[in-house]
Amino acid sequence: MEDIRTIKQRFEIIGNDIKLNRAIEKAVQVAPTDFTVLITGESGVGKEIFPRIIHSFSTRKHAQYIAVNCGGIPEGTIDSELFGHEKGSFTGALSDRKGYFEVSDGGTIFLDEVGELPLSTQAKLLRVLEAGEFIRVGSSKVQKTNVRVIAATNVDLPAAVKNGKFREDLYYRINTIPISIPALRDRKEDISLLFRKFAADFAEKYRMPPIRLTEDAVQILENYRWPGNVRELKNITEQISILEQERTVDALRLKEYLPAQNNTLPALTSNPESDHSFATEREILYKILFDMKKDMNDLKHLVYDIMQKEHTIKSEPEPSTSIVLRNLYETPQSEFLGQAPQKTISVEKNNHIEDTEAVVEESLSLEEKEKEMIVKALEKNHGKRKLAAQDLGISERTLYRKLKEYDIEI
């Protein structure tokens, strides 16, 4: 058996991350068996490499290997592509046609984006996995096939099962051996290695010196989230290799090639122990509430300024101004943040400017409350931002922004 370094060289895998190495080792270990394998990971992490590793180390390595992108085949023709069809079974079926399961008999078939399969096709795939049987479109004859199935997806299949978009029995059937591929952002030490490899490849391809990064540019590269993972890194490296005349790129220049990251909303992360959609909605709601708080405070300041001007002209404000002011200040802030109701201060028609100032100060105390909650969460978790963010119900990224905003030191 080849060692992991030789396997990486053979399949051109760059990186030394522990989770990546474990995924490779798992693929090699399961290869001699006929277990169905499910490969999961974000789009662009390189899931397509692992079925080739499994096939090359299996007893089927001399037989057919077929890779099928299930998400790239129209729903109306997916059954014909996978299982074949009989002549005249539909418009355009001018002759009999073998499907992928028939062609790859004795070999391996890789179903990429398996989560995109229609429910009707999922039922037929389940029959192949359980009984090794399928029926061509337009036929009633049952045919046999002996195929090793490897599937891959970037979809959260347990959530798809819960939402009725993926069959539960099929999920457990293809998830016999799960292999998870880490996202590029979780392999920070591998990012600069990959960049150098891609830069060297493009330098050879376009016959020019390779691009080099300054130390500060490397920091930018490693701190970027890479939502498109290795595929995005490769594309950006190619852009820089073609467009840059100077072959040494600094941080300022590199930023021009990286898409602006949205710091106002939390990044979606993969956490199998949480409800993804709920976490996301909670973060968005949290952001909206604090934006509303800021807008309300700005509006109160505006009304306060109007009252100051009117007070210099007459002793009491117009009825319309009084109504607006009362509506603003008699709404407890707890309605926005789910806190316990606090004592409200009503503003009567004959209130003086001093009373209004007291109300404005109380409305601004919400920032102090938020700051206090953050400090308490950090103290409770001994300065660990990740745990503090979980207690607060926000992302670590949002917490980091709040620490900077309120100048809180850990």
DRENDO-1510 file (C-alpha; in Angstrom, 1 decimal, always signed):
<recs>
REC; n; res; u; v; w
REC; 1; MET; +0.0; +0.0; +0.0 .
REC; 2; GLU; +1.3; +3.4; -1.0 .
REC; 3; ASP; +2.0; +6.0; +1.8 .
REC; 4; ILE; -0.1; +9.1; +2.0 .
REC; 5; ARG; +2.7; +11.3; +0.5 .
REC; 6; THR; +2.8; +9.2; -2.6 .
REC; 7; ILE; -0.9; +9.2; -2.9 .
REC; 8; LYS; -1.0; +13.0; -2.8 .
REC; 9; GLN; +1.7; +13.2; -5.5 .
REC; 10; ARG; -0.2; +10.8; -7.7 .
REC; 11; PHE; -3.5; +12.6; -7.4 .
REC; 12; GLU; -1.9; +16.1; -7.2 .
REC; 13; ILE; -3.3; +16.8; -3.7 .
REC; 14; ILE; -1.6; +19.8; -2.0 .
REC; 15; GLY; -1.8; +20.3; +1.7 .
REC; 16; ASN; -0.8; +18.8; +5.1 .
REC; 17; ASP; -4.0; +19.5; +7.1 .
REC; 18; ILE; -4.8; +16.7; +9.5 .
REC; 19; LYS; -8.5; +16.5; +8.5 .
REC; 20; LEU; -7.5; +16.3; +4.8 .
REC; 21; ASN; -5.0; +13.5; +5.5 .
REC; 22; ARG; -7.6; +11.6; +7.5 .
REC; 23; ALA; -10.1; +11.8; +4.6 .
REC; 24; ILE; -7.4; +10.4; +2.2 .
REC; 25; GLU; -6.6; +7.6; +4.7 .
REC; 26; LYS; -10.3; +6.8; +5.0 .
REC; 27; ALA; -10.7; +6.6; +1.2 .
REC; 28; VAL; -7.8; +4.2; +0.9 .
REC; 29; GLN; -9.1; +2.0; +3.8 .
REC; 30; VAL; -12.6; +1.6; +2.3 .
REC; 31; ALA; -11.4; +1.1; -1.3 .
REC; 32; PRO; -11.0; -2.7; -1.2 .
REC; 33; THR; -14.6; -3.1; +0.0 .
REC; 34; ASP; -17.8; -2.6; -2.0 .
REC; 35; PHE; -19.4; -0.3; +0.6 .
REC; 36; THR; -21.3; +2.7; -0.7 .
REC; 37; VAL; -19.4; +5.9; +0.2 .
REC; 38; LEU; -20.9; +9.4; +0.7 .
REC; 39; ILE; -18.4; +12.3; +0.3 .
REC; 40; THR; -19.5; +15.6; +1.8 .
REC; 41; GLY; -18.0; +19.1; +1.7 .
REC; 42; GLU; -18.6; +22.6; +0.4 .
REC; 43; SER; -18.5; +23.3; -3.3 .
REC; 44; GLY; -15.0; +23.7; -4.6 .
REC; 45; VAL; -13.2; +21.6; -2.0 .
REC; 46; GLY; -12.2; +18.9; -4.5 .
REC; 47; LYS; -14.7; +16.1; -3.7 .
REC; 48; GLU; -14.2; +14.7; -7.2 .
REC; 49; ILE; -10.7; +13.5; -6.4 .
REC; 50; PHE; -11.7; +11.0; -3.7 .
REC; 51; PRO; -13.9; +8.7; -5.9 .
REC; 52; ARG; -10.9; +8.3; -8.2 .
REC; 53; ILE; -8.7; +7.4; -5.2 .
REC; 54; ILE; -11.2; +4.8; -4.0 .
REC; 55; HIS; -11.6; +3.3; -7.5 .
REC; 56; SER; -7.9; +3.1; -8.1 .
REC; 57; PHE; -7.3; +1.2; -4.9 .
REC; 58; SER; -10.3; -1.1; -5.4 .
REC; 59; THR; -10.6; -4.5; -7.0 .
REC; 60; ARG; -12.6; -2.8; -9.8 .
REC; 61; LYS; -9.7; -0.5; -10.8 .
REC; 62; HIS; -9.4; -2.2; -14.3 .
REC; 63; ALA; -13.2; -1.8; -15.0 .
REC; 64; GLN; -15.2; +1.2; -16.0 .
REC; 65; TYR; -15.2; +4.4; -13.9 .
REC; 66; ILE; -17.9; +6.9; -14.8 .
REC; 67; ALA; -18.5; +10.3; -13.1 .
REC; 68; VAL; -22.0; +11.8; -13.4 .
REC; 69; ASN; -23.0; +15.3; -12.4 .
REC; 70; CYS; -26.6; +14.8; -11.3 .
REC; 71; GLY; -27.1; +18.5; -10.9 .
REC; 72; GLY; -26.2; +19.2; -14.6 .
REC; 73; ILE; -28.7; +16.8; -16.2 .
REC; 74; PRO; -32.3; +18.1; -16.8 .
REC; 75; GLU; -34.9; +16.4; -14.7 .
REC; 76; GLY; -36.8; +15.1; -17.7 .
REC; 77; THR; -33.8; +13.1; -19.0 .
REC; 78; ILE; -32.0; +12.0; -15.8 .
REC; 79; ASP; -33.7; +8.6; -15.8 .
REC; 80; SER; -32.7; +8.0; -19.4 .
REC; 81; GLU; -29.1; +9.0; -18.7 .
REC; 82; LEU; -28.7; +6.8; -15.6 .
REC; 83; PHE; -30.8; +3.7; -16.6 .
REC; 84; GLY; -31.1; +4.0; -20.4 .
REC; 85; HIS; -34.2; +3.9; -22.6 .
REC; 86; GLU; -35.9; +1.8; -25.3 .
REC; 87; LYS; -36.5; +3.0; -28.9 .
REC; 88; GLY; -39.7; +5.0; -29.2 .
REC; 89; SER; -40.1; +5.4; -25.4 .
REC; 90; PHE; -40.3; +9.2; -25.8 .
REC; 91; THR; -40.0; +11.8; -28.5 .
REC; 92; GLY; -36.4; +11.7; -29.8 .
REC; 93; ALA; -35.7; +8.2; -28.6 .
REC; 94; LEU; -34.7; +6.9; -32.1 .
REC; 95; SER; -32.8; +3.9; -30.9 .
REC; 96; ASP; -32.1; +1.9; -27.8 .
REC; 97; ARG; -29.6; +3.5; -25.4 .
REC; 98; LYS; -27.6; +2.1; -22.5 .
REC; 99; GLY; -27.6; +4.1; -19.3 .
REC; 100; TYR; -24.6; +4.8; -17.0 .
REC; 101; PHE; -25.5; +1.9; -14.7 .
REC; 102; GLU; -25.5; -0.5; -17.6 .
REC; 103; VAL; -22.2; +0.8; -19.1 .
REC; 104; SER; -20.4; +0.8; -15.8 .
REC; 105; ASP; -21.4; -2.8; -14.9 .
REC; 106; GLY; -18.5; -4.3; -12.9 .
REC; 107; GLY; -16.9; -0.9; -12.3 .
REC; 108; THR; -17.6; +2.3; -10.3 .
REC; 109; ILE; -20.0; +5.1; -10.8 .
REC; 110; PHE; -19.6; +8.4; -9.1 .
REC; 111; LEU; -22.8; +10.4; -8.6 .
REC; 112; ASP; -21.8; +14.0; -7.9 .
REC; 113; GLU; -24.5; +16.4; -6.5 .
REC; 114; VAL; -26.6; +13.4; -5.6 .
REC; 115; GLY; -28.8; +15.7; -3.5 .
REC; 116; GLU; -30.1; +17.2; -6.7 .
REC; 117; LEU; -31.8; +14.0; -7.9 .
REC; 118; PRO; -35.6; +14.1; -8.2 .
REC; 119; LEU; -37.5; +11.9; -5.7 .
REC; 120; SER; -38.7; +9.5; -8.5 .
REC; 121; THR; -35.1; +8.9; -9.6 .
REC; 122; GLN; -34.1; +8.5; -5.9 .
REC; 123; ALA; -36.5; +5.6; -5.6 .
REC; 124; LYS; -34.9; +3.9; -8.7 .
REC; 125; LEU; -31.4; +4.5; -7.4 .
REC; 126; LEU; -32.4; +2.9; -4.1 .
REC; 127; ARG; -33.5; -0.2; -6.0 .
REC; 128; VAL; -30.1; -0.4; -7.7 .
REC; 129; LEU; -28.3; -0.2; -4.4 .
REC; 130; GLU; -30.5; -2.7; -2.6 .
REC; 131; ALA; -31.1; -5.3; -5.3 .
REC; 132; GLY; -28.7; -4.4; -8.2 .
REC; 133; GLU; -31.7; -4.0; -10.5 .
REC; 134; PHE; -33.0; -1.3; -12.8 .
REC; 135; ILE; -35.4; -0.9; -15.7 .
REC; 136; ARG; -34.8; +1.2; -18.8 .
REC; 137; VAL; -37.2; +4.0; -19.6 .
REC; 138; GLY; -40.0; +2.6; -21.8 .
REC; 139; SER; -39.2; -1.0; -20.9 .
REC; 140; SER; -40.7; -3.6; -18.5 .
REC; 141; LYS; -37.6; -5.8; -18.4 .
REC; 142; VAL; -35.6; -5.9; -15.2 .
REC; 143; GLN; -31.9; -5.8; -15.8 .
REC; 144; LYS; -29.0; -6.6; -13.4 .
REC; 145; THR; -25.9; -4.5; -12.7 .
REC; 146; ASN; -23.0; -4.9; -10.4 .
REC; 147; VAL; -21.8; -1.4; -9.7 .
REC; 148; ARG; -20.0; +0.2; -6.8 .
REC; 149; VAL; -21.7; +3.6; -6.1 .
REC; 150; ILE; -19.8; +6.6; -4.6 .
REC; 151; ALA; -21.9; +9.7; -4.1 .
REC; 152; ALA; -21.0; +13.3; -3.2 .
REC; 153; THR; -23.0; +16.4; -2.2 .
REC; 154; ASN; -22.6; +19.9; -0.8 .
REC; 155; VAL; -26.2; +19.8; +0.4 .
REC; 156; ASP; -27.1; +19.2; +4.0 .
REC; 157; LEU; -28.9; +15.8; +3.4 .
REC; 158; PRO; -30.3; +15.4; +6.9 .
REC; 159; ALA; -32.0; +18.8; +6.5 .
REC; 160; ALA; -33.2; +17.7; +3.0 .
REC; 161; VAL; -34.6; +14.5; +4.5 .
REC; 162; LYS; -36.4; +16.6; +7.1 .
REC; 163; ASN; -37.9; +18.9; +4.4 .
REC; 164; GLY; -39.0; +16.0; +2.3 .
REC; 165; LYS; -36.6; +16.7; -0.6 .
REC; 166; PHE; -34.5; +13.5; -0.1 .
REC; 167; ARG; -35.5; +10.0; +0.8 .
REC; 168; GLU; -34.5; +8.9; +4.3 .
REC; 169; ASP; -34.0; +5.3; +3.3 .
REC; 170; LEU; -31.7; +6.3; +0.4 .
REC; 171; TYR; -29.8; +8.7; +2.7 .
REC; 172; TYR; -29.0; +5.8; +5.1 .
REC; 173; ARG; -28.2; +3.5; +2.2 .
REC; 174; ILE; -25.6; +5.8; +0.6 .
REC; 175; ASN; -24.2; +7.1; +3.9 .
REC; 176; THR; -22.7; +3.7; +4.8 .
REC; 177; ILE; -19.2; +5.2; +4.9 .
REC; 178; PRO; -19.1; +9.0; +5.2 .
REC; 179; ILE; -16.0; +11.0; +4.2 .
REC; 180; SER; -16.0; +14.7; +5.0 .
REC; 181; ILE; -13.6; +17.0; +3.1 .
REC; 182; PRO; -12.6; +20.2; +5.1 .
REC; 183; ALA; -13.3; +23.7; +3.7 .
REC; 184; LEU; -10.2; +25.7; +2.6 .
REC; 185; ARG; -10.8; +28.2; +5.4 .
REC; 186; ASP; -10.2; +25.4; +7.9 .
REC; 187; ARG; -6.9; +24.6; +6.2 .
REC; 188; LYS; -5.2; +27.9; +6.7 .
REC; 189; GLU; -1.6; +26.5; +6.5 .
REC; 190; ASP; -2.4; +24.9; +3.1 .
REC; 191; ILE; -3.6; +28.1; +1.4 .
REC; 192; SER; -0.2; +29.6; +0.7 .
REC; 193; LEU; +1.0; +26.1; -0.5 .
REC; 194; LEU; -1.9; +25.9; -2.9 .
REC; 195; PHE; -1.3; +29.4; -4.2 .
REC; 196; ARG; +2.4; +28.7; -4.9 .
REC; 197; LYS; +1.5; +25.5; -6.7 .
REC; 198; PHE; -1.2; +27.2; -8.9 .
REC; 199; ALA; +1.2; +30.2; -9.5 .
REC; 200; ALA; +3.9; +27.8; -10.7 .
REC; 201; ASP; +1.4; +25.9; -13.0 .
REC; 202; PHE; +0.1; +29.1; -14.6 .
REC; 203; ALA; +3.7; +30.4; -15.0 .
REC; 204; GLU; +4.5; +27.3; -17.0 .
REC; 205; LYS; +1.3; +27.4; -18.9 .
REC; 206; TYR; +1.6; +31.1; -19.9 .
REC; 207; ARG; +5.4; +31.1; -20.1 .
REC; 208; MET; +6.1; +33.8; -17.6 .
REC; 209; PRO; +7.7; +34.1; -14.1 .
REC; 210; PRO; +5.5; +32.9; -11.3 .
REC; 211; ILE; +3.6; +35.3; -9.0 .
REC; 212; ARG; +5.1; +35.8; -5.5 .
REC; 213; LEU; +3.3; +37.3; -2.5 .
REC; 214; THR; +4.7; +39.6; +0.1 .
REC; 215; GLU; +4.4; +38.6; +3.8 .
REC; 216; ASP; +1.4; +40.9; +4.3 .
REC; 217; ALA; -0.3; +39.6; +1.2 .
REC; 218; VAL; +0.0; +36.0; +2.5 .
REC; 219; GLN; -1.8; +37.1; +5.7 .
REC; 220; ILE; -4.6; +38.6; +3.6 .
REC; 221; LEU; -4.8; +35.4; +1.6 .
REC; 222; GLU; -5.0; +33.2; +4.7 .
REC; 223; ASN; -7.6; +35.4; +6.5 .
REC; 224; TYR; -10.0; +35.5; +3.5 .
REC; 225; ARG; -12.9; +33.1; +4.0 .
REC; 226; TRP; -12.7; +31.4; +0.5 .
REC; 227; PRO; -16.4; +30.6; +0.0 .
REC; 228; GLY; -15.5; +29.0; -3.3 .
REC; 229; ASN; -12.7; +27.0; -1.6 .
REC; 230; VAL; -9.8; +25.6; -3.8 .
REC; 231; ARG; -11.7; +26.3; -7.0 .
REC; 232; GLU; -11.9; +30.0; -6.1 .
REC; 233; LEU; -8.3; +30.2; -5.1 .
REC; 234; LYS; -7.2; +28.7; -8.4 .
REC; 235; ASN; -9.3; +31.1; -10.4 .
REC; 236; ILE; -7.9; +34.1; -8.5 .
REC; 237; THR; -4.4; +32.9; -8.9 .
REC; 238; GLU; -4.9; +32.6; -12.6 .
REC; 239; GLN; -6.3; +36.1; -12.8 .
REC; 240; ILE; -3.3; +37.6; -11.0 .
REC; 241; SER; -0.8; +35.5; -13.1 .
REC; 242; ILE; -2.3; +36.9; -16.3 .
REC; 243; LEU; -3.0; +40.5; -15.3 .
REC; 244; GLU; -0.2; +41.6; -13.1 .
REC; 245; GLN; +2.9; +43.0; -14.7 .
REC; 246; GLU; +4.8; +43.1; -11.4 .
REC; 247; ARG; +5.5; +39.5; -10.4 .
REC; 248; THR; +5.6; +40.4; -6.7 .
REC; 249; VAL; +2.1; +41.2; -5.3 .
REC; 250; ASP; +1.6; +43.1; -2.0 .
REC; 251; ALA; -1.5; +43.1; +0.3 .
REC; 252; LEU; -3.0; +46.3; -1.3 .
REC; 253; ARG; -2.8; +44.8; -4.8 .
REC; 254; LEU; -4.1; +41.4; -3.7 .
REC; 255; LYS; -7.2; +42.9; -2.2 .
REC; 256; GLU; -8.2; +44.2; -5.6 .
REC; 257; TYR; -8.7; +40.5; -6.7 .
REC; 258; LEU; -10.6; +39.4; -3.6 .
REC; 259; PRO; -14.4; +40.0; -3.5 .
REC; 260; ALA; -15.5; +42.4; -0.8 .
REC; 261; GLN; -16.6; +40.4; +2.2 .
REC; 262; ASN; -19.9; +41.3; +3.8 .
REC; 263; ASN; -19.1; +42.0; +7.5 .
REC; 264; THR; -22.6; +43.0; +8.4 .
REC; 265; LEU; -24.0; +39.6; +8.4 .
REC; 266; PRO; -22.6; +36.4; +9.9 .
REC; 267; ALA; -21.0; +33.8; +7.7 .
REC; 268; LEU; -22.8; +30.5; +7.3 .
REC; 269; THR; -20.8; +27.7; +8.9 .
REC; 270; SER; -21.3; +24.0; +8.9 .
REC; 271; ASN; -22.5; +22.7; +12.3 .
REC; 272; PRO; -24.2; +19.4; +12.3 .
REC; 273; GLU; -25.5; +19.9; +15.8 .
REC; 274; SER; -27.5; +23.0; +15.1 .
REC; 275; ASP; -30.4; +24.1; +13.0 .
REC; 276; HIS; -28.7; +26.1; +10.2 .
REC; 277; SER; -31.7; +28.0; +9.0 .
REC; 278; PHE; -32.7; +29.0; +12.6 .
REC; 279; ALA; -29.2; +30.2; +13.4 .
REC; 280; THR; -29.1; +32.3; +10.2 .
REC; 281; GLU; -32.5; +33.9; +10.8 .
REC; 282; ARG; -31.5; +34.6; +14.5 .
REC; 283; GLU; -28.4; +36.4; +13.3 .
REC; 284; ILE; -30.2; +38.4; +10.7 .
REC; 285; LEU; -32.9; +39.4; +13.3 .
REC; 286; TYR; -30.2; +40.3; +15.8 .
REC; 287; LYS; -28.7; +42.7; +13.2 .
REC; 288; ILE; -32.0; +44.2; +12.2 .
REC; 289; LEU; -33.0; +44.9; +15.9 .
REC; 290; PHE; -29.8; +46.8; +16.6 .
REC; 291; ASP; -30.1; +48.7; +13.4 .
REC; 292; MET; -33.6; +49.6; +14.4 .
REC; 293; LYS; -32.3; +50.8; +17.8 .
REC; 294; LYS; -29.8; +53.1; +16.1 .
REC; 295; ASP; -32.6; +54.5; +13.8 .
REC; 296; MET; -34.8; +55.1; +16.8 .
REC; 297; ASN; -32.2; +56.9; +18.7 .
REC; 298; ASP; -31.4; +59.1; +15.6 .
REC; 299; LEU; -35.1; +59.9; +15.3 .
REC; 300; LYS; -35.4; +60.8; +19.0 .
REC; 301; HIS; -32.4; +63.1; +18.7 .
REC; 302; LEU; -34.2; +64.8; +15.7 .
REC; 303; VAL; -37.4; +65.2; +17.7 .
REC; 304; TYR; -35.4; +66.6; +20.6 .
REC; 305; ASP; -33.8; +69.2; +18.3 .
REC; 306; ILE; -37.2; +70.2; +17.0 .
REC; 307; MET; -38.5; +70.6; +20.5 .
REC; 308; GLN; -35.6; +72.8; +21.4 .
REC; 309; LYS; -36.3; +75.1; +18.5 .
REC; 310; GLU; -40.0; +75.2; +19.3 .
REC; 311; HIS; -39.4; +75.9; +23.0 .
REC; 312; THR; -37.6; +79.1; +22.1 .
REC; 313; ILE; -40.7; +80.3; +20.3 .
REC; 314; LYS; -43.4; +79.2; +22.7 .
REC; 315; SER; -43.7; +77.5; +26.1 .
REC; 316; GLU; -45.2; +74.3; +24.9 .
REC; 317; PRO; -44.8; +72.2; +21.7 .
REC; 318; GLU; -47.6; +71.8; +19.1 .
REC; 319; PRO; -50.0; +68.9; +19.8 .
REC; 320; SER; -48.6; +66.9; +16.8 .
REC; 321; THR; -45.0; +67.1; +18.1 .
REC; 322; SER; -46.2; +66.0; +21.5 .
REC; 323; ILE; -48.0; +63.0; +20.1 .
REC; 324; VAL; -44.9; +61.9; +18.1 .
REC; 325; LEU; -42.7; +62.3; +21.1 .
REC; 326; ARG; -45.0; +60.3; +23.3 .
REC; 327; ASN; -45.3; +57.5; +20.8 .
REC; 328; LEU; -41.5; +57.3; +20.6 .
REC; 329; TYR; -40.7; +57.3; +24.3 .
REC; 330; GLU; -43.6; +55.3; +25.6 .
REC; 331; THR; -42.5; +52.2; +23.7 .
REC; 332; PRO; -40.3; +50.1; +26.0 .
REC; 333; GLN; -37.0; +49.0; +24.5 .
REC; 334; SER; -37.6; +45.5; +25.8 .
REC; 335; GLU; -40.1; +45.0; +23.0 .
REC; 336; PHE; -37.2; +45.0; +20.5 .
REC; 337; LEU; -34.8; +42.8; +22.4 .
REC; 338; GLY; -37.0; +40.5; +24.5 .
REC; 339; GLN; -35.7; +42.0; +27.8 .
REC; 340; ALA; -37.8; +42.6; +30.9 .
REC; 341; PRO; -39.9; +45.8; +30.6 .
REC; 342; GLN; -38.2; +48.8; +32.1 .
REC; 343; LYS; -39.7; +51.8; +33.7 .
REC; 344; THR; -40.9; +54.3; +31.0 .
REC; 345; ILE; -40.9; +58.1; +31.3 .
REC; 346; SER; -43.9; +59.8; +29.8 .
REC; 347; VAL; -43.6; +63.2; +28.3 .
REC; 348; GLU; -46.5; +65.5; +29.1 .
REC; 349; LYS; -47.4; +68.6; +27.1 .
REC; 350; ASN; -45.8; +71.0; +29.5 .
REC; 351; ASN; -42.6; +69.1; +30.0 .
REC; 352; HIS; -39.4; +71.1; +29.9 .
REC; 353; ILE; -36.3; +70.4; +28.0 .
REC; 354; GLU; -34.6; +68.8; +31.1 .
REC; 355; ASP; -37.3; +66.1; +31.1 .
REC; 356; THR; -36.6; +65.3; +27.4 .
REC; 357; GLU; -32.9; +65.1; +28.0 .
REC; 358; ALA; -33.4; +62.5; +30.7 .
REC; 359; VAL; -35.4; +60.3; +28.3 .
REC; 360; VAL; -32.8; +60.6; +25.6 .
REC; 361; GLU; -30.1; +59.4; +28.1 .
REC; 362; GLU; -32.3; +56.4; +29.1 .
REC; 363; SER; -32.8; +55.5; +25.4 .
REC; 364; LEU; -29.1; +55.5; +24.8 .
REC; 365; SER; -28.5; +53.2; +27.8 .
REC; 366; LEU; -29.3; +50.2; +25.5 .
REC; 367; GLU; -25.8; +50.3; +24.2 .
REC; 368; GLU; -24.5; +50.1; +27.7 .
REC; 369; LYS; -26.8; +47.1; +28.3 .
REC; 370; GLU; -25.4; +45.4; +25.2 .
REC; 371; LYS; -21.9; +46.1; +26.3 .
REC; 372; GLU; -22.6; +44.7; +29.8 .
REC; 373; MET; -24.1; +41.5; +28.3 .
REC; 374; ILE; -21.0; +41.0; +26.1 .
REC; 375; VAL; -18.6; +41.6; +29.1 .
REC; 376; LYS; -20.5; +39.2; +31.3 .
REC; 377; ALA; -20.5; +36.5; +28.5 .
REC; 378; LEU; -16.8; +36.9; +28.1 .
REC; 379; GLU; -16.1; +36.7; +31.9 .
REC; 380; LYS; -18.3; +33.6; +32.1 .
REC; 381; ASN; -16.4; +31.9; +29.4 .
REC; 382; HIS; -13.0; +33.1; +30.5 .
REC; 383; GLY; -12.4; +35.3; +27.5 .
REC; 384; LYS; -13.2; +32.6; +24.9 .
REC; 385; ARG; -15.0; +34.5; +22.1 .
REC; 386; LYS; -16.5; +31.4; +20.5 .
REC; 387; LEU; -18.2; +30.2; +23.6 .
REC; 388; ALA; -19.3; +33.8; +24.5 .
REC; 389; ALA; -20.8; +34.2; +21.1 .
REC; 390; GLN; -22.8; +31.0; +21.5 .
REC; 391; ASP; -24.2; +32.2; +24.8 .
REC; 392; LEU; -25.2; +35.6; +23.3 .
REC; 393; GLY; -26.8; +33.8; +20.3 .
REC; 394; ILE; -24.6; +35.6; +17.7 .
REC; 395; SER; -21.7; +34.6; +15.5 .
REC; 396; GLU; -18.1; +34.9; +16.6 .
REC; 397; ARG; -17.7; +37.4; +13.7 .
REC; 398; THR; -20.5; +39.6; +15.0 .
REC; 399; LEU; -19.0; +39.5; +18.5 .
REC; 400; TYR; -15.6; +40.5; +17.2 .
REC; 401; ARG; -17.2; +43.5; +15.5 .
REC; 402; LYS; -19.0; +44.5; +18.7 .
REC; 403; LEU; -15.8; +44.2; +20.7 .
REC; 404; LYS; -14.1; +46.7; +18.3 .
REC; 405; GLU; -17.2; +49.0; +18.3 .
REC; 406; TYR; -17.3; +49.2; +22.1 .
REC; 407; ASP; -13.5; +49.0; +22.6 .
REC; 408; ILE; -13.8; +46.0; +24.9 .
REC; 409; GLU; -10.5; +44.4; +25.7 .
REC; 410; ILE; -10.3; +40.7; +26.5 .
</recs>
